[in-house]
Amino acid sequence: MRCDSATDGIVRMREDMTEKCPVESDAFDRFFLNPNHISDWRIMQIVSSQKKSTVIYVSTLVGTALLSAVAFLLAFLEIRIPLSPEFARMDFSDFPALMAAFAFGPWWGVAVEFIKNALQLISTQTGGVGELANFCMGAAFVFIAGIIYKKNKSKKGAVLSCVFGSIAMAVVAGLLNYFVLLPMYEQFMPLDQVIASFGAFIPFIKTKLDVVLFNCIPFNLLKGIVISVVCVVLYRYIEPLLLKRSRGENHDDSAKVS
């Protein structure tokens, strides 16, 4: 007589096991024929998964907080931009944000940029305009780099993400300087004088657009590439310190970048 139901199949399996080994048959009954045991086992699986997710989330929050603090401190270590007036300065505070985008994901890199600039509002000298512009440029950089790396977690993916991230930052920086930052400088000196201060270093700079095309965009592109190179080199050493667990997706990614 043929049995088509799943229950009959289990019964046949149990009968076969009974003939071979009564002890194994008892274990089979406990694990597979006891619905309460199956429910308890499933609940344990769910609880274990939730605990693991919580640990990963807390590690991500702690890592983001640490990187935000480092970014805030690096923002005070400014250096003068080559071939630019004294007031044109740069820092490398985007480096921790790029590290967060690689380790945790693009939105966490944006979060580092936001926290850094929010903290800088305490001592702002631009009424928040400079911090807003810095956030937009840095967020474009780390978000584009982070999202490309997330889709292609390899050394080639890391390089491509940094290149396109640097281009994005340069484009956003050009737009912000043309429409926001250079007009803002007019509050302190006439625009012609601002342009002349850049022209003193690069003689063919005659207009506001020249400042953007020949100073702002090339410099931000170079800045992004320098930060990217440092990040790719140091990532595999710093990432294990951000996520203190021996296994996980992020830990494997560090090996891929290296």
VOPAGU-2260 file (C-alpha; in pm, 1 decimal, decimal comma):
REM VOPAGU-2260
SITE   aa  ch    i         X         Y         Z
SITE  MET   A    0       0,0       0,0       0,0
SITE  ARG   A    1     146,4     342,7    -100,1
SITE  CYS   A    2     162,2     637,2     140,0
SITE  ASP   A    3     157,6     986,8     -11,3
SITE  SER   A    4     119,6    1209,8     295,2
SITE  ALA   A    5     412,9    1369,5     473,4
SITE  THR   A    6     291,8    1217,5     801,1
SITE  ASP   A    7     302,8     866,4     657,4
SITE  GLY   A    8     653,2     936,7     535,5
SITE  ILE   A    9     761,7    1033,5     886,3
SITE  VAL   A   10     593,6     720,4    1028,3
SITE  ARG   A   11     778,5     499,8     780,8
SITE  MET   A   12    1106,1     674,6     869,7
SITE  ARG   A   13    1035,5     624,0    1240,8
SITE  GLU   A   14     955,0     252,9    1185,1
SITE  ASP   A   15    1279,5     204,7     995,9
SITE  MET   A   16    1472,9     370,5    1274,5
SITE  THR   A   17    1292,5     158,1    1534,3
SITE  GLU   A   18    1403,5    -159,9    1361,7
SITE  LYS   A   19    1763,3     -37,7    1347,9
SITE  CYS   A   20    1806,9     129,6    1685,8
SITE  PRO   A   21    1543,4     194,9    1956,6
SITE  VAL   A   22    1758,7     470,2    2113,5
SITE  GLU   A   23    1778,0     663,9    1786,2
SITE  SER   A   24    1403,8     619,1    1745,7
SITE  ASP   A   25    1341,2     786,8    2082,7
SITE  ALA   A   26    1563,7    1079,7    1984,1
SITE  PHE   A   27    1377,3    1108,7    1654,5
SITE  ASP   A   28    1045,0    1123,9    1839,7
SITE  ARG   A   29    1168,2    1393,5    2077,0
SITE  PHE   A   30    1310,9    1623,3    1808,4
SITE  PHE   A   31    1077,6    1575,7    1514,9
SITE  LEU   A   32     742,7    1451,0    1644,4
SITE  ASN   A   33     717,2    1686,2    1944,5
SITE  PRO   A   34     569,8    2020,0    1823,2
SITE  ASN   A   35     649,1    2190,4    2155,4
SITE  HIS   A   36    1016,2    2107,4    2120,7
SITE  ILE   A   37    1025,0    2239,9    1763,4
SITE  SER   A   38     861,9    2564,8    1878,8
SITE  ASP   A   39    1112,8    2607,5    2164,3
SITE  TRP   A   40    1404,9    2543,7    1930,9
SITE  ARG   A   41    1275,3    2804,0    1684,4
SITE  ILE   A   42    1232,5    3059,0    1961,7
SITE  MET   A   43    1591,6    2999,7    2074,2
SITE  GLN   A   44    1708,2    3057,8    1717,9
SITE  ILE   A   45    1519,0    3388,1    1695,1
SITE  VAL   A   46    1648,1    3508,1    2034,1
SITE  SER   A   47    2005,6    3418,2    1940,6
SITE  SER   A   48    1972,9    3604,4    1610,5
SITE  GLN   A   49    1830,5    3911,3    1783,3
SITE  LYS   A   50    2112,8    3912,2    2038,8
SITE  LYS   A   51    2370,7    3893,9    1760,5
SITE  SER   A   52    2202,0    4180,6    1573,2
SITE  THR   A   53    2198,4    4389,3    1890,4
SITE  VAL   A   54    2568,7    4331,1    1950,3
SITE  ILE   A   55    2651,7    4430,4    1591,8
SITE  TYR   A   56    2432,7    4743,2    1616,7
SITE  VAL   A   57    2592,4    4850,0    1945,6
SITE  SER   A   58    2940,1    4792,0    1801,1
SITE  THR   A   59    2845,6    5006,8    1502,7
SITE  LEU   A   60    2719,8    5287,6    1726,9
SITE  VAL   A   61    3036,2    5279,8    1938,1
SITE  GLY   A   62    3257,3    5277,7    1629,3
SITE  THR   A   63    3064,6    5566,0    1475,3
SITE  ALA   A   64    3093,3    5768,6    1795,4
SITE  LEU   A   65    3469,3    5712,2    1813,6
SITE  LEU   A   66    3520,8    5804,9    1448,7
SITE  SER   A   67    3305,2    6116,7    1491,8
SITE  ALA   A   68    3523,5    6227,5    1783,3
SITE  VAL   A   69    3839,3    6172,5    1578,9
SITE  ALA   A   70    3689,5    6363,2    1285,2
SITE  PHE   A   71    3598,4    6655,3    1513,2
SITE  LEU   A   72    3955,1    6673,8    1644,8
SITE  LEU   A   73    4110,0    6645,0    1298,3
SITE  ALA   A   74    3898,3    6940,8    1186,3
SITE  PHE   A   75    4113,2    7166,5    1405,7
SITE  LEU   A   76    4435,2    7052,4    1237,7
SITE  GLU   A   77    4407,2    7277,9     935,1
SITE  ILE   A   78    4676,2    7335,4     677,3
SITE  ARG   A   79    4696,9    7601,4     412,1
SITE  ILE   A   80    4584,9    7506,8      62,2
SITE  PRO   A   81    4872,5    7529,9    -188,8
SITE  LEU   A   82    4845,9    7810,6    -444,8
SITE  SER   A   83    4564,8    7974,2    -245,1
SITE  PRO   A   84    4519,4    8275,3     -16,6
SITE  GLU   A   85    4577,4    8251,8     356,5
SITE  PHE   A   86    4208,6    8213,2     438,3
SITE  ALA   A   87    4172,2    7902,3     215,9
SITE  ARG   A   88    4250,9    7606,8     441,1
SITE  MET   A   89    4183,5    7233,6     451,9
SITE  ASP   A   90    4178,8    6943,3     695,4
SITE  PHE   A   91    4157,0    6565,9     679,0
SITE  SER   A   92    3848,4    6519,8     894,8
SITE  ASP   A   93    3676,9    6329,8     610,8
SITE  PHE   A   94    3913,1    6036,3     667,6
SITE  PRO   A   95    3724,9    5891,4     970,2
SITE  ALA   A   96    3394,1    5935,3     785,6
SITE  LEU   A   97    3525,7    5737,4     487,8
SITE  MET   A   98    3646,2    5470,5     729,0
SITE  ALA   A   99    3295,4    5448,6     875,9
SITE  ALA   A  100    3141,4    5423,4     527,0
SITE  PHE   A  101    3369,8    5130,1     446,1
SITE  ALA   A  102    3327,9    4949,3     778,5
SITE  PHE   A  103    2960,0    5009,1     856,3
SITE  GLY   A  104    2795,3    5136,7     538,7
SITE  PRO   A  105    2744,7    5465,7     350,7
SITE  TRP   A  106    2483,7    5614,4     585,5
SITE  TRP   A  107    2711,4    5570,0     884,5
SITE  GLY   A  108    2979,2    5768,0     702,4
SITE  VAL   A  109    2723,9    6044,0     647,5
SITE  ALA   A  110    2639,5    6024,9    1019,6
SITE  VAL   A  111    3004,7    6089,9    1108,5
SITE  GLU   A  112    3007,0    6394,7     880,7
SITE  PHE   A  113    2686,4    6522,8    1041,0
SITE  ILE   A  114    2807,9    6477,8    1398,8
SITE  LYS   A  115    3143,5    6639,0    1321,1
SITE  ASN   A  116    2988,1    6949,2    1169,5
SITE  ALA   A  117    2718,7    6968,4    1437,4
SITE  LEU   A  118    2992,1    6980,7    1701,6
SITE  GLN   A  119    3176,3    7248,8    1504,5
SITE  LEU   A  120    2870,1    7472,1    1525,5
SITE  ILE   A  121    2970,6    7541,6    1886,2
SITE  SER   A  122    3262,9    7754,1    1768,0
SITE  THR   A  123    3146,0    7850,5    1418,5
SITE  GLN   A  124    3264,8    8174,0    1261,1
SITE  THR   A  125    3046,3    8146,5     951,6
SITE  GLY   A  126    2700,6    8134,2    1106,2
SITE  GLY   A  127    2674,9    7766,9    1018,1
SITE  VAL   A  128    2713,6    7823,5     642,6
SITE  GLY   A  129    3067,0    7685,5     634,2
SITE  GLU   A  130    2965,6    7380,4     838,1
SITE  LEU   A  131    2668,7    7313,7     610,1
SITE  ALA   A  132    2889,6    7332,9     302,1
SITE  ASN   A  133    3151,7    7109,1     463,6
SITE  PHE   A  134    2883,0    6855,2     549,3
SITE  CYS   A  135    2746,7    6850,4     193,4
SITE  MET   A  136    3091,2    6800,5      40,8
SITE  GLY   A  137    3198,0    6534,4     289,6
SITE  ALA   A  138    2864,5    6353,1     274,7
SITE  ALA   A  139    2879,9    6334,9    -105,6
SITE  PHE   A  140    3231,4    6194,3     -82,3
SITE  VAL   A  141    3170,5    5920,2     175,1
SITE  PHE   A  142    2820,0    5825,2      58,2
SITE  ILE   A  143    2920,6    5764,8    -304,3
SITE  ALA   A  144    3236,5    5582,0    -197,5
SITE  GLY   A  145    3050,8    5377,2      61,5
SITE  ILE   A  146    2763,7    5270,5    -162,1
SITE  ILE   A  147    2996,7    5162,0    -444,8
SITE  TYR   A  148    3216,2    4965,1    -206,5
SITE  LYS   A  149    2908,5    4803,0     -52,7
SITE  LYS   A  150    2815,7    4663,2    -394,8
SITE  ASN   A  151    3170,5    4554,5    -483,2
SITE  LYS   A  152    3366,2    4456,2    -173,0
SITE  SER   A  153    3709,4    4399,5    -322,1
SITE  LYS   A  154    4031,6    4590,5    -373,4
SITE  LYS   A  155    3910,7    4701,0    -716,9
SITE  GLY   A  156    3580,0    4807,3    -565,2
SITE  ALA   A  157    3759,9    5009,5    -299,0
SITE  VAL   A  158    3966,0    5192,4    -560,8
SITE  LEU   A  159    3665,3    5265,5    -782,2
SITE  SER   A  160    3459,9    5383,0    -484,9
SITE  CYS   A  161    3730,1    5626,5    -379,0
SITE  VAL   A  162    3775,0    5762,5    -731,7
SITE  PHE   A  163    3403,6    5826,7    -784,9
SITE  GLY   A  164    3367,6    5956,7    -429,7
SITE  SER   A  165    3647,0    6207,3    -492,0
SITE  ILE   A  166    3482,9    6319,5    -816,5
SITE  ALA   A  167    3149,8    6364,3    -638,2
SITE  MET   A  168    3313,4    6574,4    -367,3
SITE  ALA   A  169    3489,8    6790,8    -626,3
SITE  VAL   A  170    3164,6    6854,8    -816,7
SITE  VAL   A  171    2968,1    6939,9    -501,7
SITE  ALA   A  172    3252,8    7159,5    -378,8
SITE  GLY   A  173    3254,8    7348,7    -708,1
SITE  LEU   A  174    2882,1    7416,2    -693,0
SITE  LEU   A  175    2890,1    7518,8    -327,0
SITE  ASN   A  176    3187,3    7749,7    -374,4
SITE  TYR   A  177    3029,3    7919,6    -673,6
SITE  PHE   A  178    2684,4    7969,6    -523,4
SITE  VAL   A  179    2749,2    7977,6    -146,4
SITE  LEU   A  180    3104,1    8009,1     -17,7
SITE  LEU   A  181    3252,1    8270,9    -248,2
SITE  PRO   A  182    2946,5    8496,5    -208,3
SITE  MET   A  183    2982,6    8445,3     166,5
SITE  TYR   A  184    3338,2    8580,4     152,9
SITE  GLU   A  185    3188,4    8901,4      14,4
SITE  GLN   A  186    3070,2    8971,1     369,2
SITE  PHE   A  187    3435,5    9023,7     462,0
SITE  MET   A  188    3584,9    9164,1     140,3
SITE  PRO   A  189    3466,0    9260,3    -210,6
SITE  LEU   A  190    3434,0    8968,2    -453,2
SITE  ASP   A  191    3686,7    9125,7    -690,4
SITE  GLN   A  192    3938,6    9130,4    -409,0
SITE  VAL   A  193    3864,5    8765,8    -328,7
SITE  ILE   A  194    3923,3    8670,4    -692,7
SITE  ALA   A  195    4240,1    8879,4    -703,9
SITE  SER   A  196    4373,3    8697,9    -396,9
SITE  PHE   A  197    4347,8    8369,1    -586,6
SITE  GLY   A  198    4485,0    8531,3    -903,8
SITE  ALA   A  199    4798,6    8627,9    -715,5
SITE  PHE   A  200    4892,5    8259,7    -708,8
SITE  ILE   A  201    4738,0    8145,5   -1038,7
SITE  PRO   A  202    4761,9    8438,4   -1284,4
SITE  PHE   A  203    4491,4    8320,4   -1528,1
SITE  ILE   A  204    4221,8    8330,1   -1256,7
SITE  LYS   A  205    4013,8    8636,2   -1347,4
SITE  THR   A  206    3655,6    8546,5   -1255,6
SITE  LYS   A  207    3457,9    8360,8    -990,5
SITE  LEU   A  208    3417,4    8069,6   -1230,6
SITE  ASP   A  209    3795,9    8057,9   -1276,7
SITE  VAL   A  210    3837,7    8022,9    -901,2
SITE  VAL   A  211    3603,7    7723,7    -902,2
SITE  LEU   A  212    3747,3    7555,6   -1213,5
SITE  PHE   A  213    4117,7    7606,2   -1150,8
SITE  ASN   A  214    4143,1    7605,5    -772,5
SITE  CYS   A  215    3841,7    7459,5    -593,8
SITE  ILE   A  216    3762,6    7155,4    -807,6
SITE  PRO   A  217    4124,0    7037,1    -865,2
SITE  PHE   A  218    4210,1    7082,6    -499,3
SITE  ASN   A  219    3907,3    6888,5    -370,7
SITE  LEU   A  220    3971,3    6613,7    -623,1
SITE  LEU   A  221    4330,4    6585,3    -500,0
SITE  LYS   A  222    4215,8    6597,9    -137,7
SITE  GLY   A  223    3970,9    6312,4    -193,9
SITE  ILE   A  224    4235,2    6097,3    -362,1
SITE  VAL   A  225    4487,7    6154,4     -80,7
SITE  ILE   A  226    4231,7    6067,0     187,9
SITE  SER   A  227    4125,0    5761,7     -12,4
SITE  VAL   A  228    4479,3    5629,3     -44,2
SITE  VAL   A  229    4537,1    5665,4     329,1
SITE  CYS   A  230    4205,3    5494,9     404,6
SITE  VAL   A  231    4267,2    5198,5     174,1
SITE  VAL   A  232    4614,8    5146,3     321,0
SITE  LEU   A  233    4508,7    5170,1     686,4
SITE  TYR   A  234    4161,4    5014,9     667,1
SITE  ARG   A  235    4262,4    4655,9     734,1
SITE  TYR   A  236    4450,3    4763,0    1047,0
SITE  ILE   A  237    4182,8    4990,2    1191,9
SITE  GLU   A  238    3866,2    4796,6    1103,8
SITE  PRO   A  239    3922,5    4514,4    1361,0
SITE  LEU   A  240    3940,7    4780,6    1631,5
SITE  LEU   A  241    3600,1    4915,1    1528,2
SITE  LEU   A  242    3419,6    4581,1    1534,7
SITE  LYS   A  243    3539,7    4359,7    1815,2
SITE  ARG   A  244    3425,5    4024,3    1691,2
SITE  SER   A  245    3620,4    3746,2    1528,7
SITE  ARG   A  246    3369,1    3680,2    1250,6
SITE  GLY   A  247    3128,3    3886,2    1048,5
SITE  GLU   A  248    3076,5    4048,9     713,3
SITE  ASN   A  249    3275,8    4360,1     797,5
SITE  HIS   A  250    3575,1    4161,5     920,7
SITE  ASP   A  251    3588,9    3971,3     593,2
SITE  ASP   A  252    3566,4    4296,4     400,2
SITE  SER   A  253    3887,2    4426,5     555,1
SITE  ALA   A  254    4076,1    4133,9     412,3
SITE  LYS   A  255    3931,5    4205,9      70,5
SITE  VAL   A  256    4052,5    4565,7      77,0
SITE  SER   A  257    4398,7    4458,0     183,4
